[in-house]
């Protein structure tokens, strides 16, 4: 039996991602079962869209607050809870404990965000790019700013597709990656540029994105990962920029999260 685990994007092949994106085009998806739902923190958009996805699919969901904050062994948690649930959707800062639980469980486990990965967010933005620009492997994608959980998931998506993306950030964040070109200058033009909130305690006004940076990059479509912060990763209000992806771009979250759940619950054979 094949059980889907989406803890980071290395868990998915390019074909699996394309299959999920194909499902995301169909709003009438349905599924059966009960989801164990544990959600740490606010995550206003992610919480909203996952709950909408459960309802639209016809899934029951039961909230399990702070599921993985327990001192109980993950193998025991999975052993006791698996008989009651068809799948789990968990937002948990401790990425390793989340992965350990997924490996112990015999049910699909979806990472709704951890401290080091944000796979569903990046799958959603990737779906938007793939739908708007054509085959994502032919799109010039740029990342702006330090390596965060969102940026790390973008690196992994690039790895799944065997494509190369540009990552513009300070030299201290550069790392070896076969699918990422790191640069500390904005000299390479891109089709779309993605930003993310700076890590807590990180302050470097040199990397507050400005209209001048965007001009040097060829006036790309700007996709700031919310919640975005003017005066930090963004040095100006992006809403006034002609290439702003727009608030409606994030409706892709619902389409993709719905597709992820339908895929996970139908791929266990």
Residue, then its C-alpha position, 0 to 999 in steps of 0.5 A: x500500500x502506498x501512503x502519501x506523506x508530504x512533509x517536505x517537497x522531496x517527498x514528491x516527484x515531478x509527476x506527482x506534483x503535476x498530478x496534484x496540480x491537475x486535480x487543483x483545476x477541478x473544484x468538484x473534487x470529493x473524498x471520504x474520511x475523517x482528518x486529524x487536524x492540529x494547527x499551531x499558531x495563527x496561519x490565518x490564510x492556511x487555516x482558512x483554506x484548509x478548513x474550506x478544503x475539508x468542507x468542500x471535499x466532504x471530509x469530517x475533521x477533528x481538532x487535536x490541539x498541539x498534537x505533537x507537543x505531547x511528551x508521548x512517543x510518536x509511535x504510540x500516538x500514531x498507533x493509538x490514533x490511526x484507527x480513528x483517522x483517514x489522514x492528518x494535517x499538522x502545522x508543527x514547528x518541530x519538523x523532525x518530530x513531524x516527520x517522525x510521526x509521519x513515518x510512524x503513521x500508516x495514514x497520509x500526513x500533510x505538513x501545513x507548515x513547520x519551522x523549516x518547510x512550507x510545502x503546501x504554500x509553495x505547491x500553491x504558488x507553483x500551481x499559480x506560476x504553472x497556470x499563468x506562465x506555462x510549464x514551470x520548468x521554462x519560467x525564470x523564477x527568482x527568490x529574494x532574501x534569506x533562506x526561510x522555510x518557504x525558500x527551502x521548499x522552493x529549493x526542493x521544488x526546483x530539485x523535484x523538477x530538475x530546474x534551476x532558480x535564482x536566489x538573491x540574498x546576502x552571501x551569508x545565506x549562500x549554500x551549495x544546491x544543484x538547482x539553485x544559483x545564489x547571488x548577492x547582486x540583482x543582475x539576472x532578470x527573472x519572470x517572477x520574484x518571490x519574497x518571504x518574511x525575514x526570520x525573527x531577529x534578522x534585520x538587513x535593510x540592504x535587502x529590503x526590496x525596492x522598485x530599483x531592484x525590480x527594475x534591475x530584475x526586468x520588472x518581474x511579477x512580484x509575489x510576496x509571501x504573506x504576511x508581508x512586511x513593509x520596511x523589512x523584506x519589502x521597502x515599499x508598498x507592493x500593492x502599487x506595483x504594476x506587477x503585484x500578483x494580487x490578493x486573489x493569487x492566494x486563492x490557489x491555496x484552497x485549490x491546491x490544498x483541496x487537491x492535496x487532500x484528494x490525492x492523498x486519500x485516493x493514492x493509498x493503493 
